[in-house]
Amino acid sequence: MAEEAREAPGADEADGAGSDGTDGTGGRESGPPPSPVRARRRPWWILSAVVIAAAVAVAVSRRDELASALRLLSAVRPARLGPVAVCEAASLTCLAALQWRLLRMGGARLRFGLFGGMVLAANAVAGALPGGAAFAAGWLFGQLRRRGVPGVLAGSALAVSGLLSALALFSLLVAGVLTGGSAGPAGLRSAVLWPTAVLLVLAAGAVALSRLAPVRRRAWRLWRRLGVRSRRMWHIEDGLSRLARDVRARRRGRLPWLTPFALALANWVLDAACLLACAWALGIGIPWRGILVAYCLTQLTGALRLTPGGLGVVEASLTTLLVLYGLRADQAIALTLLYRIASYWALQPIGWASWLGITAASRLREKAAENNRSR
């Protein structure tokens, strides 16, 4: 799946969909959107146009290598694309299962098939436009609210899924750096491992201090003080606190959180497997010592959302890293293009079809409910 689609919307985005001038269903109460929103989006469009134009210029300058890559793509046998589709479908399933599991932990009851379609639709929206993640978060938040999911639960579940996804991706990056040895960009090993060591020490210290009752009380007072200063922060705190209480009421300890983290990790691993399946379909030798690092760094650059769907950014990042790890330029370009077709372009029409179907069904349900009330 496209990297921008894998990130669950943050709590501020999901919360803003229901508490920042909306009707609680993801739509505005009345009037046009405020002009500051349009003003903030304008630089996204300009930056996206610049990045895409630069990518086109690079492609033109490398037209011989691009032509060779297209020949490699044209030689792919359709039967070899089966594993590519299976890996990407499994990755999408894990992403939907992650968020669905968190919602169930908070007490929500949704059919998995319906929620999977909602995730597909939100992914397509998030990857279509600059700033599409905010619109996708508002739409998904509204759909959950229409189906009876409390706003604080919906927002906190989406926020926690994003945090778990980020942690899983960083864990994969560390694993890739450790197994890759000294291969790859100079200084990458130190740039990843030293901050990891510092974070582990800080986390261990925080866990040790959390066992002291006075420290817990002071941390809680500070946490609530932050919420008092910001309405949005208050909603985030409230949602996360309620989700934690609901989970503790059902199962105590850290064990209930292992399954969501495993799903977040499986989401990334299966998407990386899609990249490997693309290399197999093309008949390209896989640079095993660097493929995981190249994949993770590409996802991180794509998460910047500089362009719609990371267009130009993801392609340039992955191609460059694959070349650094030993692939020929034409092989790296062909592998990148096939992976992007499988993980982004092929999902767009499916996701938008899901969006249209779910949106239309929601409106029909609302009209039917209005008719029943008017009788």
C-alpha positions as a Markdown table, in Angstrom:
| # | Residue | x | y | z |
|---|---|---|---|---|
| 1 | Met | 0.0 | 0.0 | 0.0 |
| 2 | Ala | 1.1 | 3.5 | -0.5 |
| 3 | Glu | 3.0 | 4.8 | 2.5 |
| 4 | Glu | 0.7 | 7.8 | 3.0 |
| 5 | Ala | -2.2 | 5.5 | 3.1 |
| 6 | Arg | -0.6 | 3.3 | 5.9 |
| 7 | Glu | -0.5 | 6.0 | 8.4 |
| 8 | Ala | -3.6 | 6.2 | 10.5 |
| 9 | Pro | -4.9 | 9.8 | 10.9 |
| 10 | Gly | -3.6 | 11.5 | 13.9 |
| 11 | Ala | -5.8 | 12.3 | 16.9 |
| 12 | Asp | -5.7 | 16.0 | 16.1 |
| 13 | Glu | -7.0 | 15.4 | 12.6 |
| 14 | Ala | -9.7 | 12.9 | 13.7 |
| 15 | Asp | -10.7 | 15.1 | 16.7 |
| 16 | Gly | -10.9 | 18.1 | 14.5 |
| 17 | Ala | -13.3 | 16.4 | 12.3 |
| 18 | Gly | -15.9 | 16.4 | 15.1 |
| 19 | Ser | -15.0 | 19.3 | 17.4 |
| 20 | Asp | -13.7 | 22.0 | 15.2 |
| 21 | Gly | -16.8 | 23.5 | 13.6 |
| 22 | Thr | -18.4 | 20.3 | 12.4 |
| 23 | Asp | -21.7 | 18.6 | 13.1 |
| 24 | Gly | -20.0 | 15.5 | 14.6 |
| 25 | Thr | -20.6 | 13.5 | 11.5 |
| 26 | Gly | -17.6 | 14.8 | 9.5 |
| 27 | Gly | -19.4 | 17.6 | 7.7 |
| 28 | Arg | -19.6 | 21.4 | 8.2 |
| 29 | Glu | -22.7 | 22.8 | 9.8 |
| 30 | Ser | -23.1 | 25.7 | 7.4 |
| 31 | Gly | -21.2 | 28.1 | 5.3 |
| 32 | Pro | -18.1 | 27.7 | 3.2 |
| 33 | Pro | -14.8 | 26.6 | 4.8 |
| 34 | Pro | -12.7 | 29.4 | 6.2 |
| 35 | Ser | -10.2 | 31.1 | 4.0 |
| 36 | Pro | -7.2 | 30.2 | 6.2 |
| 37 | Val | -7.7 | 26.6 | 5.3 |
| 38 | Arg | -7.5 | 27.4 | 1.6 |
| 39 | Ala | -4.5 | 29.6 | 2.3 |
| 40 | Arg | -2.6 | 26.7 | 4.1 |
| 41 | Arg | -3.3 | 24.3 | 1.2 |
| 42 | Arg | -2.0 | 26.6 | -1.5 |
| 43 | Pro | 1.7 | 26.0 | -0.6 |
| 44 | Trp | 1.0 | 22.3 | -0.8 |
| 45 | Trp | -0.1 | 22.6 | -4.4 |
| 46 | Ile | 2.9 | 24.8 | -5.3 |
| 47 | Leu | 5.4 | 22.5 | -3.6 |
| 48 | Ser | 3.7 | 19.4 | -5.2 |
| 49 | Ala | 3.9 | 21.0 | -8.7 |
| 50 | Val | 7.6 | 21.8 | -8.2 |
| 51 | Val | 8.5 | 18.3 | -7.0 |
| 52 | Ile | 6.6 | 16.6 | -9.7 |
| 53 | Ala | 8.1 | 18.9 | -12.4 |
| 54 | Ala | 11.6 | 18.1 | -11.0 |
| 55 | Ala | 10.8 | 14.4 | -11.2 |
| 56 | Val | 9.6 | 14.7 | -14.8 |
| 57 | Ala | 12.8 | 16.6 | -15.6 |
| 58 | Val | 15.0 | 13.8 | -14.1 |
| 59 | Ala | 13.0 | 11.2 | -16.0 |
| 60 | Val | 13.6 | 13.0 | -19.3 |
| 61 | Ser | 17.3 | 13.3 | -18.5 |
| 62 | Arg | 17.4 | 9.6 | -17.8 |
| 63 | Arg | 15.2 | 8.5 | -20.7 |
| 64 | Asp | 17.6 | 5.8 | -21.9 |
| 65 | Glu | 17.5 | 4.1 | -18.5 |
| 66 | Leu | 13.7 | 4.7 | -18.3 |
| 67 | Ala | 13.3 | 3.0 | -21.7 |
| 68 | Ser | 15.3 | 0.0 | -20.5 |
| 69 | Ala | 13.2 | -0.2 | -17.4 |
| 70 | Leu | 10.0 | -0.1 | -19.4 |
| 71 | Arg | 11.4 | -3.0 | -21.5 |
| 72 | Leu | 11.9 | -5.0 | -18.3 |
| 73 | Leu | 8.4 | -4.2 | -17.2 |
| 74 | Ser | 6.9 | -5.3 | -20.5 |
| 75 | Ala | 8.7 | -8.7 | -20.2 |
| 76 | Val | 6.9 | -9.5 | -16.9 |
| 77 | Arg | 4.7 | -12.6 | -17.2 |
| 78 | Pro | 1.2 | -12.0 | -15.7 |
| 79 | Ala | 1.4 | -15.3 | -13.8 |
| 80 | Arg | 4.3 | -13.8 | -11.8 |
| 81 | Leu | 2.1 | -10.9 | -10.6 |
| 82 | Gly | 0.0 | -13.2 | -8.4 |
| 83 | Pro | 2.3 | -13.1 | -5.3 |
| 84 | Val | 2.6 | -9.3 | -5.7 |
| 85 | Ala | -1.2 | -9.0 | -5.5 |
| 86 | Val | -1.5 | -11.5 | -2.6 |
| 87 | Cys | 1.2 | -9.6 | -0.5 |
| 88 | Glu | -0.4 | -6.2 | -1.0 |
| 89 | Ala | -3.9 | -7.5 | -0.3 |
| 90 | Ala | -2.6 | -9.2 | 2.9 |
| 91 | Ser | -0.9 | -5.9 | 3.9 |
| 92 | Leu | -4.2 | -4.0 | 3.5 |
| 93 | Thr | -6.0 | -6.6 | 5.5 |
| 94 | Cys | -3.6 | -6.2 | 8.4 |
| 95 | Leu | -3.9 | -2.4 | 8.3 |
| 96 | Ala | -7.7 | -2.6 | 8.5 |
| 97 | Ala | -7.5 | -5.3 | 11.2 |
| 98 | Leu | -5.2 | -3.1 | 13.3 |
| 99 | Gln | -7.7 | -0.2 | 13.4 |
| 100 | Trp | -10.7 | -2.6 | 13.7 |
| 101 | Arg | -9.1 | -4.4 | 16.6 |
| 102 | Leu | -8.5 | -1.1 | 18.5 |
| 103 | Leu | -12.1 | -0.1 | 18.0 |
| 104 | Arg | -13.3 | -3.4 | 19.3 |
| 105 | Met | -11.0 | -3.1 | 22.3 |
| 106 | Gly | -12.9 | 0.1 | 23.0 |
| 107 | Gly | -16.3 | -1.5 | 22.8 |
| 108 | Ala | -17.2 | -0.7 | 19.2 |
| 109 | Arg | -19.0 | -3.3 | 17.1 |
| 110 | Leu | -18.4 | -3.0 | 13.3 |
| 111 | Arg | -18.4 | -5.6 | 10.6 |
| 112 | Phe | -14.9 | -6.2 | 9.4 |
| 113 | Gly | -15.8 | -6.3 | 5.7 |
| 114 | Leu | -17.5 | -2.9 | 5.9 |
| 115 | Phe | -14.6 | -1.4 | 7.9 |
| 116 | Gly | -12.1 | -2.8 | 5.4 |
| 117 | Gly | -13.9 | -1.0 | 2.6 |
| 118 | Met | -13.8 | 2.2 | 4.7 |
| 119 | Val | -10.1 | 1.9 | 5.2 |
| 120 | Leu | -9.6 | 1.3 | 1.4 |
| 121 | Ala | -11.7 | 4.4 | 0.7 |
| 122 | Ala | -9.8 | 6.6 | 3.2 |
| 123 | Asn | -6.4 | 5.4 | 1.8 |
| 124 | Ala | -7.5 | 6.4 | -1.7 |
| 125 | Val | -8.6 | 9.9 | -0.5 |
| 126 | Ala | -5.4 | 10.4 | 1.5 |
| 127 | Gly | -3.2 | 9.5 | -1.4 |
| 128 | Ala | -5.1 | 11.6 | -4.0 |
| 129 | Leu | -4.5 | 15.2 | -2.9 |
| 130 | Pro | -2.0 | 17.2 | -0.9 |
| 131 | Gly | -3.4 | 17.4 | 2.6 |
| 132 | Gly | -5.7 | 14.5 | 1.7 |
| 133 | Ala | -5.0 | 12.8 | 5.0 |
| 134 | Ala | -7.0 | 15.5 | 6.9 |
| 135 | Phe | -10.0 | 15.0 | 4.5 |
| 136 | Ala | -9.7 | 11.2 | 4.8 |
| 137 | Ala | -9.5 | 11.4 | 8.6 |
| 138 | Gly | -12.6 | 13.6 | 8.7 |
| 139 | Trp | -14.5 | 11.2 | 6.3 |
| 140 | Leu | -13.5 | 8.1 | 8.2 |
| 141 | Phe | -14.3 | 9.7 | 11.5 |
| 142 | Gly | -17.7 | 10.8 | 10.2 |
| 143 | Gln | -18.5 | 7.3 | 8.9 |
| 144 | Leu | -17.6 | 5.8 | 12.3 |
| 145 | Arg | -19.8 | 8.3 | 14.1 |
| 146 | Arg | -22.7 | 7.5 | 11.8 |
| 147 | Arg | -22.4 | 3.9 | 12.8 |
| 148 | Gly | -22.5 | 4.6 | 16.5 |
| 149 | Val | -18.8 | 4.7 | 17.4 |
| 150 | Pro | -18.2 | 7.4 | 20.1 |
| 151 | Gly | -16.1 | 10.3 | 18.8 |
| 152 | Val | -13.5 | 9.9 | 21.5 |
| 153 | Leu | -13.1 | 6.2 | 20.8 |
| 154 | Ala | -12.8 | 6.8 | 17.0 |
| 155 | Gly | -10.2 | 9.5 | 17.4 |
| 156 | Ser | -8.1 | 7.7 | 20.0 |
| 157 | Ala | -8.2 | 4.4 | 18.0 |
| 158 | Leu | -7.0 | 6.1 | 14.9 |
| 159 | Ala | -4.3 | 7.9 | 16.9 |
| 160 | Val | -3.1 | 4.8 | 18.6 |
| 161 | Ser | -3.0 | 2.9 | 15.3 |
| 162 | Gly | -0.8 | 5.6 | 13.9 |
| 163 | Leu | 1.6 | 5.5 | 16.8 |
| 164 | Leu | 1.8 | 1.7 | 16.6 |
| 165 | Ser | 2.5 | 1.9 | 12.8 |
| 166 | Ala | 5.3 | 4.4 | 13.4 |
| 167 | Leu | 6.8 | 2.2 | 16.1 |
| 168 | Ala | 6.6 | -0.9 | 13.9 |
| 169 | Leu | 8.2 | 0.9 | 10.9 |
| 170 | Phe | 11.1 | 2.2 | 13.1 |
| 171 | Ser | 11.6 | -1.3 | 14.5 |
| 172 | Leu | 11.9 | -2.6 | 10.9 |
| 173 | Leu | 14.4 | 0.1 | 10.1 |
| 174 | Val | 16.6 | -0.8 | 13.1 |
| 175 | Ala | 16.4 | -4.5 | 12.1 |
| 176 | Gly | 17.4 | -3.6 | 8.6 |
| 177 | Val | 20.4 | -1.5 | 9.8 |
| 178 | Leu | 21.6 | -4.2 | 12.1 |
| 179 | Thr | 21.4 | -6.9 | 9.4 |
| 180 | Gly | 22.8 | -4.7 | 6.7 |
| 181 | Gly | 26.1 | -4.1 | 8.3 |
| 182 | Ser | 28.2 | -1.4 | 6.8 |
| 183 | Ala | 26.4 | -1.5 | 3.5 |
| 184 | Gly | 24.5 | 1.6 | 2.3 |
| 185 | Pro | 24.8 | 5.3 | 2.9 |
| 186 | Ala | 27.7 | 6.4 | 5.1 |
| 187 | Gly | 26.7 | 7.3 | 8.6 |
| 188 | Leu | 23.3 | 5.7 | 8.4 |
| 189 | Arg | 24.1 | 3.0 | 11.0 |
| 190 | Ser | 25.1 | 5.6 | 13.6 |
| 191 | Ala | 22.3 | 7.9 | 12.7 |
| 192 | Val | 19.8 | 5.1 | 13.5 |
| 193 | Leu | 21.4 | 3.1 | 16.3 |
| 194 | Trp | 22.5 | 5.9 | 18.6 |
| 195 | Pro | 19.0 | 7.6 | 18.8 |
| 196 | Thr | 17.5 | 4.1 | 19.3 |
| 197 | Ala | 19.8 | 3.4 | 22.2 |
| 198 | Val | 19.0 | 6.8 | 23.8 |
| 199 | Leu | 15.2 | 6.2 | 23.3 |
| 200 | Leu | 15.5 | 2.7 | 24.9 |
| 201 | Val | 17.3 | 4.2 | 27.9 |
| 202 | Leu | 14.7 | 6.9 | 28.3 |
| 203 | Ala | 11.9 | 4.4 | 28.0 |
| 204 | Ala | 13.4 | 2.1 | 30.6 |
| 205 | Gly | 13.8 | 5.1 | 32.9 |
| 206 | Ala | 10.2 | 6.2 | 32.4 |
| 207 | Val | 9.0 | 2.7 | 33.1 |
| 208 | Ala | 11.0 | 2.5 | 36.3 |
| 209 | Leu | 9.8 | 5.9 | 37.5 |
| 210 | Ser | 6.2 | 5.1 | 36.7 |
| 211 | Arg | 6.2 | 2.5 | 39.4 |
| 212 | Leu | 6.6 | 5.3 | 42.0 |
| 213 | Ala | 3.2 | 6.7 | 43.1 |
| 214 | Pro | 4.3 | 10.3 | 43.5 |
| 215 | Val | 5.8 | 10.3 | 40.0 |
| 216 | Arg | 2.6 | 9.0 | 38.6 |
| 217 | Arg | 0.5 | 11.6 | 40.3 |
| 218 | Arg | 2.7 | 14.5 | 39.1 |
| 219 | Ala | 2.8 | 13.1 | 35.5 |
| 220 | Trp | -1.0 | 12.8 | 35.6 |
| 221 | Arg | -1.4 | 16.4 | 36.8 |
| 222 | Leu | 0.9 | 17.7 | 34.1 |
| 223 | Trp | -1.0 | 15.7 | 31.4 |
| 224 | Arg | -4.3 | 17.2 | 32.5 |
| 225 | Arg | -2.8 | 20.7 | 32.7 |
| 226 | Leu | -1.9 | 20.4 | 29.1 |
| 227 | Gly | -5.4 | 19.4 | 28.2 |
| 228 | Val | -6.9 | 22.4 | 30.0 |
| 229 | Arg | -4.9 | 24.8 | 27.8 |
| 230 | Ser | -6.2 | 23.3 | 24.5 |
| 231 | Arg | -9.6 | 22.0 | 23.7 |
| 232 | Arg | -8.2 | 19.7 | 21.0 |
| 233 | Met | -5.6 | 18.4 | 23.5 |
| 234 | Trp | -8.4 | 17.8 | 26.0 |
| 235 | His | -10.3 | 15.7 | 23.5 |
| 236 | Ile | -7.1 | 13.7 | 22.7 |
| 237 | Glu | -6.4 | 13.0 | 26.3 |
| 238 | Asp | -10.0 | 12.1 | 27.0 |
| 239 | Gly | -10.1 | 9.6 | 24.1 |
| 240 | Leu | -6.9 | 7.9 | 25.0 |
| 241 | Ser | -7.8 | 7.7 | 28.6 |
| 242 | Arg | -11.2 | 6.1 | 27.8 |
| 243 | Leu | -9.6 | 3.6 | 25.4 |
| 244 | Ala | -7.0 | 2.6 | 28.1 |
| 245 | Arg | -9.8 | 2.2 | 30.7 |
| 246 | Asp | -11.9 | 0.1 | 28.4 |
| 247 | Val | -9.0 | -2.2 | 27.6 |
| 248 | Arg | -8.0 | -2.5 | 31.3 |
| 249 | Ala | -11.7 | -3.4 | 32.1 |
| 250 | Arg | -11.5 | -6.3 | 29.7 |
| 251 | Arg | -8.0 | -7.5 | 30.0 |
| 252 | Arg | -5.2 | -6.1 | 32.3 |
| 253 | Gly | -1.6 | -5.8 | 31.5 |
| 254 | Arg | 0.3 | -5.2 | 28.2 |
| 255 | Leu | -0.8 | -8.4 | 26.5 |
| 256 | Pro | -3.9 | -6.9 | 24.8 |
| 257 | Trp | -1.7 | -4.4 | 23.0 |
| 258 | Leu | 0.6 | -7.1 | 21.5 |
| 259 | Thr | -2.0 | -8.1 | 18.8 |
| 260 | Pro | -2.4 | -4.5 | 17.5 |
| 261 | Phe | 1.4 | -4.1 | 17.4 |
| 262 | Ala | 1.8 | -7.4 | 15.6 |
| 263 | Leu | -0.8 | -6.3 | 13.0 |
| 264 | Ala | 1.0 | -3.0 | 12.5 |
| 265 | Leu | 4.3 | -4.9 | 12.0 |
| 266 | Ala | 2.7 | -7.4 | 9.7 |
| 267 | Asn | 1.3 | -4.5 | 7.6 |
| 268 | Trp | 4.8 | -3.2 | 6.9 |
| 269 | Val | 6.4 | -6.7 | 6.5 |
| 270 | Leu | 3.8 | -7.8 | 4.0 |
| 271 | Asp | 4.2 | -4.5 | 2.0 |
| 272 | Ala | 8.0 | -5.0 | 2.0 |
| 273 | Ala | 7.2 | -8.6 | 0.8 |
| 274 | Cys | 5.3 | -7.0 | -2.1 |
| 275 | Leu | 8.5 | -5.2 | -3.0 |
| 276 | Leu | 10.4 | -8.4 | -3.0 |
| 277 | Ala | 7.7 | -10.1 | -5.0 |
| 278 | Cys | 8.0 | -7.3 | -7.6 |
| 279 | Ala | 11.7 | -8.0 | -7.8 |
| 280 | Trp | 11.0 | -11.7 | -8.3 |
| 281 | Ala | 8.5 | -11.0 | -11.0 |
| 282 | Leu | 11.0 | -8.9 | -12.9 |
| 283 | Gly | 13.8 | -11.5 | -12.5 |
| 284 | Ile | 16.0 | -9.0 | -10.6 |
| 285 | Gly | 18.5 | -10.1 | -8.0 |
| 286 | Ile | 17.5 | -8.7 | -4.6 |
| 287 | Pro | 20.1 | -6.7 | -2.6 |
| 288 | Trp | 19.3 | -8.5 | 0.6 |
| 289 | Arg | 21.6 | -6.5 | 2.8 |
| 290 | Gly | 19.9 | -3.2 | 2.0 |
| 291 | Ile | 16.4 | -3.9 | 0.8 |
| 292 | Leu | 14.8 | -3.5 | 4.2 |
| 293 | Val | 16.6 | -0.2 | 4.9 |
| 294 | Ala | 15.7 | 1.1 | 1.4 |
| 295 | Tyr | 12.1 | 0.2 | 2.0 |
| 296 | Cys | 11.8 | 1.8 | 5.4 |
| 297 | Leu | 13.6 | 5.0 | 4.4 |
| 298 | Thr | 11.3 | 5.3 | 1.4 |
| 299 | Gln | 8.2 | 5.0 | 3.6 |
| 300 | Leu | 9.6 | 7.7 | 5.9 |
| 301 | Thr | 10.2 | 10.1 | 3.0 |
| 302 | Gly | 6.8 | 9.4 | 1.6 |
| 303 | Ala | 5.2 | 10.1 | 5.0 |
| 304 | Leu | 6.3 | 13.8 | 4.5 |
| 305 | Arg | 3.3 | 14.1 | 2.1 |
| 306 | Leu | 5.1 | 16.7 | -0.1 |
| 307 | Thr | 3.1 | 15.6 | -3.2 |
| 308 | Pro | -0.2 | 13.7 | -3.8 |
| 309 | Gly | 0.5 | 10.0 | -3.1 |
| 310 | Gly | 4.2 | 10.9 | -2.7 |
| 311 | Leu | 4.5 | 11.1 | -6.5 |
| 312 | Gly | 8.1 | 11.8 | -7.4 |
| 313 | Val | 9.3 | 11.7 | -3.8 |
| 314 | Val | 8.8 | 7.9 | -3.3 |
| 315 | Glu | 10.0 | 7.0 | -6.8 |
| 316 | Ala | 13.2 | 9.1 | -6.5 |
| 317 | Ser | 13.9 | 7.9 | -2.9 |
| 318 | Leu | 13.4 | 4.2 | -3.6 |
| 319 | Thr | 15.3 | 4.2 | -6.9 |
| 320 | Thr | 18.2 | 6.1 | -5.5 |
| 321 | Leu | 18.5 | 3.8 | -2.5 |
| 322 | Leu | 18.2 | 0.6 | -4.6 |
| 323 | Val | 21.1 | 1.9 | -6.8 |
| 324 | Leu | 23.2 | 2.6 | -3.7 |
| 325 | Tyr | 22.6 | -1.0 | -2.6 |
| 326 | Gly | 23.8 | -2.4 | -5.8 |
| 327 | Leu | 21.1 | -2.5 | -8.5 |
| 328 | Arg | 21.6 | -1.1 | -11.9 |
| 329 | Ala | 19.7 | 2.1 | -12.6 |
| 330 | Asp | 17.3 | 0.5 | -15.1 |
| 331 | Gln | 16.6 | -2.4 | -12.7 |
| 332 | Ala | 15.9 | 0.0 | -9.8 |
| 333 | Ile | 13.6 | 2.1 | -11.9 |
| 334 | Ala | 11.6 | -0.9 | -13.1 |
| 335 | Leu | 11.3 | -2.3 | -9.6 |
| 336 | Thr | 10.2 | 1.0 | -8.2 |
| 337 | Leu | 7.6 | 1.5 | -11.0 |
| 338 | Leu | 6.1 | -2.0 | -10.6 |
| 339 | Tyr | 6.0 | -1.7 | -6.8 |
| 340 | Arg | 4.2 | 1.7 | -7.1 |
| 341 | Ile | 1.7 | 0.3 | -9.6 |
| 342 | Ala | 0.9 | -2.5 | -7.1 |
| 343 | Ser | 0.9 | -0.5 | -3.9 |
| 344 | Tyr | -0.6 | 2.8 | -5.1 |
| 345 | Trp | -2.0 | 3.1 | -8.6 |
| 346 | Ala | -3.9 | -0.2 | -8.6 |
| 347 | Leu | -5.5 | 0.7 | -5.2 |
| 348 | Gln | -6.8 | 4.2 | -6.3 |
| 349 | Pro | -9.8 | 3.0 | -8.4 |
| 350 | Ile | -10.7 | 0.3 | -5.8 |
| 351 | Gly | -10.5 | 2.8 | -3.0 |
| 352 | Trp | -12.5 | 5.5 | -4.8 |
| 353 | Ala | -15.2 | 3.0 | -5.8 |
| 354 | Ser | -15.4 | 2.0 | -2.1 |
| 355 | Trp | -15.7 | 5.7 | -1.1 |
| 356 | Leu | -18.5 | 6.3 | -3.6 |
| 357 | Gly | -20.4 | 3.2 | -2.5 |
| 358 | Ile | -20.1 | 3.8 | 1.3 |
| 359 | Thr | -20.9 | 7.5 | 1.0 |
| 360 | Ala | -23.9 | 6.8 | -1.1 |
| 361 | Ala | -25.1 | 4.1 | 1.3 |
| 362 | Ser | -24.7 | 6.4 | 4.2 |
| 363 | Arg | -26.7 | 9.1 | 2.6 |
| 364 | Leu | -29.5 | 6.7 | 1.7 |
| 365 | Arg | -29.6 | 5.5 | 5.3 |
| 366 | Glu | -29.8 | 9.1 | 6.6 |
| 367 | Lys | -32.6 | 9.9 | 4.2 |
| 368 | Ala | -34.5 | 6.7 | 5.2 |
| 369 | Ala | -34.1 | 7.7 | 8.9 |
| 370 | Glu | -35.4 | 11.2 | 8.2 |
| 371 | Asn | -38.4 | 9.8 | 6.4 |
| 372 | Asn | -39.1 | 7.5 | 9.3 |
| 373 | Arg | -38.9 | 10.4 | 11.7 |
| 374 | Ser | -41.2 | 12.5 | 9.6 |
| 375 | Arg | -44.0 | 9.9 | 9.6 |
